[in-house]
Amino acid sequence: MKGDALDPKALIAEAYRIEGITSEECRSIFLDWALSLPEGADVQAALSGLIARHGVTGHPMTAVLKQGLGEDRPPRRRGGRAARRL
């Protein structure tokens, strides 16, 4: 399968086609995808585009892509001096 600018090797698209894929397998595919991006690529924009294209709710790859964007992280508590600065 031929990829495009967001998914050069079509790895992410293929991950969504694999029945019963696990989170661990998705993380491995994600790493291979990240390493296949051209130098200087906007990773955040690519991740957003992939989620918009493939973002199936409940699929482990969607969760991995959102982790890459930092969307599913709980808010961090900022204490000390950093919390007092505006």
SEZAVO-88347 format. One record per residue (C-alpha): x, y, z. Coordinates in steps of 0.02 Angstrom, whole numbers, padded with zeros to 5 digits, always signed. Example, Ala and Ser with C-alpha at 12.3 -4.5 7.8 and 13.67 -1.06 7.14 Angstrom:
% residues 2
+00615-00225+00390;+00684-00053+00357;
END
This chain:
% residues 86
+00000+00000+00000;+00061+00173-00044;+00064+00306+00091;+00047+00494+00090;+00124+00642+00180;+00039+00600+00345;+00075+00414+00338;+00222+00384+00219;+00223+00193+00236;+00034+00177+00268;+00076+00099+00437;-00062+00188+00533;-00193+00147+00402;-00141-00036+00409;-00150-00039+00599;-00333+00010+00591;-00366-00139+00476;-00290-00269+00593;-00424-00355+00696;-00382-00382+00879;-00228-00270+00877;-00161-00232+01051;-00100-00068+01126;+00077-00136+01131;+00072-00176+00946;+00001-00003+00910;+00144+00078+01007;+00270-00021+00906;+00186+00033+00743;+00179+00213+00806;+00367+00211+00838;+00401+00144+00663;+00285+00278+00593;+00373+00416+00689;+00543+00357+00627;+00480+00354+00446;+00428+00537+00446;+00540+00652+00345;+00659+00763+00441;+00576+00925+00494;+00399+00858+00479;+00268+00937+00591;+00228+00786+00700;+00086+00871+00794;-00001+00919+00632;+00024+00743+00563;-00049+00665+00720;-00199+00782+00714;-00228+00738+00532;-00216+00552+00566;-00340+00564+00709;-00460+00662+00598;-00441+00532+00460;-00443+00370+00559;-00493+00414+00738;-00605+00266+00778;-00668+00283+00956;-00610+00140+01064;-00473+00081+00945;-00302+00060+01029;-00214+00155+00889;-00326+00306+00919;-00274+00303+01101;-00089+00293+01052;-00107+00438+00930;-00193+00543+01063;-00054+00501+01185;+00068+00565+01054;-00027+00730+01052;-00036+00733+01240;-00227+00740+01238;-00259+00602+01363;-00138+00658+01496;-00213+00721+01658;-00177+00904+01695;-00014+00925+01788;-00012+01015+01952;+00111+01158+01952;+00177+01197+02123;+00303+01314+02196;+00368+01463+02099;+00301+01402+01931;+00122+01407+01996;+00138+01585+02057;+00207+01656+01895;+00085+01718+01765;
END
